[in-house]
């Protein structure tokens, strides 16, 4: 907030007007610019905490003419006022602004119009001119839209001088250019504003000299007055201009532009109106620039220079109304920023944040948003997938080359119409999964995370988690087909929680992978032991959390565990249901292909396949039909028809295998076998068993013993 105030001060302190900010509830002055302090003879910041009505108006209570109740955040409320302490007339421009969410303050810009007021009184007889001037001033205050206000003002000036074209040019001394910024044209006169942008300032060098010497001037004849070889003559002659009048816009003794009228035929010798309105035009230009900078400040992250969360939210709303062929999102989170701030101070933390923004700016030309203390989002619209992935690869390379910055990223790309909110959330999920690797490598980076890690490891060491195996049977031969691994958490009373009942708690703490890999390693130890005993190799199906499945190097991580215990990937079937809701179809296919290429089998629940619509698009080893599917097969003819078609498809193609879950009685067994299911699982065969029980009850027994179930 201190930086924002400092920046705002830079905006307004150079205005040649009195500017102050006050609290509309307490009437306390919050800010007074240098012009105001000088006018009221106040040293430094001694105005702070004083009542505005006391310091500025010399009153002991709120002013009877106070306009607080008339103000809003959309437009300036303009009114004139005679200030008794200063003995000056002012044009007051009041508005409510919200620098901090939920806290509106009063901004007032007091334009000293004393000289204008005195001239109006002295020249009361010149009613036509003054009435026109008043109309101009009223016009500027009557419109909320500044563009419309200036255009109407130019229309009034055109009517007074009966000109063909009235315009305003503004000078940009940074680029040494001048541009036509406003224009009014009579009927039948062609617009020139688009042709008169960013012209070299030397084009009007003669005019600038005239403005310096004479102020406003009148060129009675372009042909007779100007050198026909000059750029000035070429531009005016090309537009068919025969004569013109012009007056400079002067701010702090510097010419910042001018207003001109082409081919006037009335009041040509009276340039008083043109000269008088320049002051109001300058004030409106200043106001426009100030508001533009305030808007810029409200949309820019002052630390990094990229867009902030306000702009992010605004742009998301705009994107919803647009159609884009492709959409890509990157989500970046700086790892360990809290630890950096605590250990090395916030100055170094700010340096790391700026470095992250700089690296992103070096890779992406698209909008970059800092939406949180350590979080950035980049939205790429209409960028094809290859180009987007190249940017992501370049970003990863730049991050890996930087020795100071450590960050986790998630990226996703989608073709066609999408919900941008969902795409951003998906990228966030992928980033979160990658961040788990950072937590594993730096367990003490966060005190909260370190505590969570310690708790889950303690529970694992104290055997609070157990792996059960529920046998799976080939329905055609009643032989053992394998087993499904089920992770349980034991409570103090000895009862067990299912995986889905405790999973979210550990996912939120970022430690679910410890439980997943504990289960994986436990199964690997059992498979390795069985292999050494010469037992028949069977396939174990295991369910991992979405956080673990979405880790960028999950295949390699699982392979390392299997290699350690000399277990082949074909002995595992990975249930990837958890990842499906967080992946788009192209990403899901990529995950499946990576597992299959490494030798793993892959399984999905039939419900997850969206009524089996994806079975032809994704290569799977098995489709599981849960108890809900079995119930529909038995009781709903239409649903049962679709399920049978899917089962037949599995049987015809030999892949994927169809697995019926939750078989609980002889009738179900016979019906499901008749339907063509390949594999069955349920309490009809066996309830979930501890690994030692599974070895005794299932692994060492001949499969023919299951035949008595017929």
HELIX and SHEET records of a PDB file:
HELIX    1   1 UNK A    2  UNK A   12  1                                  11    
HELIX    2   2 UNK A   34  UNK A   39  1                                   6    
HELIX    3   3 UNK A   52  UNK A   57  1                                   6    
HELIX    4   4 UNK A   68  UNK A   70  5                                   3    
HELIX    5   5 UNK A  114  UNK A  122  1                                   9    
HELIX    6   6 UNK A  127  UNK A  142  1                                  16    
HELIX    7   7 UNK A  146  UNK A  161  1                                  16    
HELIX    8   8 UNK A  193  UNK A  195  5                                   3    
HELIX    9   9 UNK A  201  UNK A  204  5                                   4    
HELIX   10  10 UNK A  205  UNK A  214  1                                  10    
HELIX   11  11 UNK A  222  UNK A  225  1                                   4    
HELIX   12  12 UNK A  231  UNK A  238  1                                   8    
HELIX   13  13 UNK A  272  UNK A  299  1                                  28    
HELIX   14  14 UNK A  309  UNK A  320  1                                  12    
HELIX   15  15 UNK A  337  UNK A  344  1                                   8    
HELIX   16  16 UNK A  346  UNK A  363  1                                  18    
HELIX   17  17 UNK A  385  UNK A  401  1                                  17    
HELIX   18  18 UNK A  420  UNK A  441  1                                  22    
HELIX   19  19 UNK A  447  UNK A  461  1                                  15    
HELIX   20  20 UNK A  499  UNK A  508  1                                  10    
HELIX   21  21 UNK A  512  UNK A  532  1                                  21    
HELIX   22  22 UNK A  546  UNK A  549  1                                   4    
HELIX   23  23 UNK A  554  UNK A  564  1                                  11    
HELIX   24  24 UNK A  569  UNK A  571  5                                   3    
HELIX   25  25 UNK A  577  UNK A  580  1                                   4    
HELIX   26  26 UNK A  585  UNK A  597  1                                  13    
HELIX   27  27 UNK A  627  UNK A  635  1                                   9    
HELIX   28  28 UNK A  637  UNK A  653  1                                  17    
HELIX   29  29 UNK A  666  UNK A  675  1                                  10    
HELIX   30  30 UNK A  691  UNK A  694  1                                   4    
HELIX   31  31 UNK A  695  UNK A  699  3                                   5    
HELIX   32  32 UNK A  703  UNK A  709  5                                   7    
SHEET    1   A 5 UNK A  29  UNK A  32  0                                        
SHEET    2   A 5 UNK A  18  UNK A  22 -1                                        
SHEET    3   A 5 UNK A 103  UNK A 112 -1                                        
SHEET    4   A 5 UNK A  88  UNK A 100 -1                                        
SHEET    5   A 5 UNK A  77  UNK A  83 -1                                        
SHEET    1   B 6 UNK A 199  UNK A 200  0                                        
SHEET    2   B 6 UNK A 177  UNK A 185 -1                                        
SHEET    3   B 6 UNK A 165  UNK A 172 -1                                        
SHEET    4   B 6 UNK A 254  UNK A 262 -1                                        
SHEET    5   B 6 UNK A 244  UNK A 251 -1                                        
SHEET    6   B 6 UNK A 217  UNK A 219 -1                                        
SHEET    1   C 4 UNK A 368  UNK A 370  0                                        
SHEET    2   C 4 UNK A 375  UNK A 381 -1                                        
SHEET    3   C 4 UNK A 326  UNK A 334 -1                                        
SHEET    4   C 4 UNK A 407  UNK A 415 -1                                        
SHEET    1   D 9 UNK A 496  UNK A 498  0                                        
SHEET    2   D 9 UNK A 480  UNK A 490 -1                                        
SHEET    3   D 9 UNK A 465  UNK A 474 -1                                        
SHEET    4   D 9 UNK A 679  UNK A 680 -1                                        
SHEET    5   D 9 UNK A 657  UNK A 660  1                                        
SHEET    6   D 9 UNK A 622  UNK A 625  1                                        
SHEET    7   D 9 UNK A 601  UNK A 605  1                                        
SHEET    8   D 9 UNK A 572  UNK A 575  1                                        
SHEET    9   D 9 UNK A 539  UNK A 543  1                                        
SHEET    1   E 4 UNK A 496  UNK A 498  0                                        
SHEET    2   E 4 UNK A 480  UNK A 490 -1                                        
SHEET    3   E 4 UNK A 465  UNK A 474 -1                                        
SHEET    4   E 4 UNK A 689  UNK A 690 -1                                        
END                                                                             
